[in-house]
Amino acid sequence: NRISIIGLGYIGLPTAAVIASCGKVVIGVDNNQYVVDTINQGNIHIVEPELDLMVHSAVAEGYLRATTEPESADAFIIAVPTPFKAEGGEDHVPDLSYIEAAAKSIAPALQKGNLVILESTSPVGATEKMAQWLAEARPDLSFPQSYGEDSDIRIAHCPERVLPGNILQELVSNDRVVGGITHRCSTQAADFYNIFVKGECVETSARTAEMCKLTENSFRDINIAFANEISIICDELGVDVWELIKLANRHPRVNILQPGPGVGGHCIAVDPWFIASQAPESSRLIKTARAVNDEKPSWVVKKVKKLVAEVLTNTDKNEDNIRIACLGLTFKPNIDDLRESPAMEVALEVSKVFNSQVWVVEPYLEELPESLLNFGTQLVGLSKAMEADVIVLLVDHKAFVDYPIQIGSNQRALDTRGMLKIR
Ligand code: SAJ
C-alpha cells in the first residue's frame, strides 16, 4: 500500500504525515526542491502546531519520503493550489493549471487499479477535467468517465476542510465528503480515507463534492459579511455591536458570527468567487458578501483617521508627534499567516499616511514585512504600544486578549475584534 501525495503545502504535507503515522508508505511529490530537501531532512517549511514532530518521526522511521518526480503508487492524492487568473477581462477565474500539471506529471506512473483523488478546492467540473487530462495522457488505460464501473483507474474528489492552526486534529476528526466519478470510485476513495479518518466518509458525486466545499466557505463568508455590515450600522447608530451580538445569539435560532477588520486567508475570500465565476448572474448574495468583506479594511482605515483627528483636536499632540499602534497583522489569531490579511491591509494604509509614526505589534513575526518597513513603520512590544495615542486592535491573538489593555482619557482605541469587551 503505497500512497503518493502531490503538492506538499498546508494540506498535502499534514495529510502525508498523518497517513505515514498510520504505518503506510507515503511518497510526497513537490516541484520545489527546497521543500523536498527540507522534508527529507525531517523538517517542515510551513507553520502548523505539532506537524514538525510528526514529519520528523515519519521520515526517521522510513514511512515518509519526498521527491520531485512522481513514482508508482496505489493511490495518488492531488493537493495543489487553485488560485485565480484573469481571463478575457474577467478576474477571479479559477486557475486549474496546477491541477493540469499535477495530472500530467502522475500520468506516466499510473497503473491499472490505481485511485486518483483530487483534494484541491475546485470549481464544479474540475474532477471531470482532471480525468480527461489523465485519459489523454494514458490512452492505454481506461478511465471512469468513458468506461464507468469497469475502468482501470478510479477517480474522485474529496475536498479538504481542515482549519489552519488545527489541521492535524481536523484531518482525523472531520467528516469527509467523497465524490467519485462513479459509485465504485466513491467507495474505493471512502475506503482509502477510512485508513486515517475517524469522522464519517459520506459518498456522493464528484460535482456535488466540488460544490459542497465551495458552499461551505461561501456560507461562512456571507455570515461574516452580515456581522461586518451589522458592525458598521451599529457604529453609525451608537450601539455596541459586541453586546448586541451576544444578546441576539441568545435566541435559539440566531447564531451571528464575529465582525472583524475584514476576511483574510486563502480560502474564504477566494472560494465564493469560484461559484460566482461559474454562475455570475445567479450569485448575487455571494458577490455582495465578498464586496462587504473586501470593503471592511477601508472602513477601518477611515475610522483610524477620524480618531487621529479627534486626538489632534483634543490634546496638545500635533501631526508630527502623534503615534498610532496597530495590534496584529495576521489574517486570524494565533498563527503566523499574513496571506490576504485585512489587518495587514489596514496597517499598510495607515502607514502610507502616517509613516514612521506607526507602531506594529505582531508576536508571530520577528521582523516586519518589507512593504511596511518601506514606510518607516516600526515593530514594537505590547507595553510600548500602549503609549500610542491611537490603538487599533486588529487581531485577537491570545497574547493581546490576556493583556490588561487600558485606554487613557487622551488616547483613542478602535477595537475591530471585540477584545476590550471580552473582559
Ligand atoms: N472571521 C471573522 N469572523 C468570524 C470568523 C472568521 O471575521 O466569525 C475571519 C477570520 O478572522 C479570517 C477569515 O474570517 O480573517 C477566515 O478565517 P476562518 O478561521 O473562518 O477560516 P480559514 O480561512 O482559516 O479556513 C476555512 C475553513 N472553512 C470553514 O470554516 C467553512 C476551513 O474549514 C477550510 O478547510 C478552509 O477555509 C479551506 O481550506 O478552505
Boltz pocket constraint, residues with backbone or C-beta under 6 A from the ligand:
constraints:
  - pocket:
      binder: B
      contacts: [[A, 121], [A, 160], [A, 161], [A, 162], [A, 163], [A, 164], [A, 216], [A, 217], [A, 220], [A, 224], [A, 257], [A, 258], [A, 259], [A, 260], [A, 261], [A, 262], [A, 263], [A, 264], [A, 265], [A, 266], [A, 267], [A, 268], [A, 331], [A, 332], [A, 333]]
      max_distance: 6.0
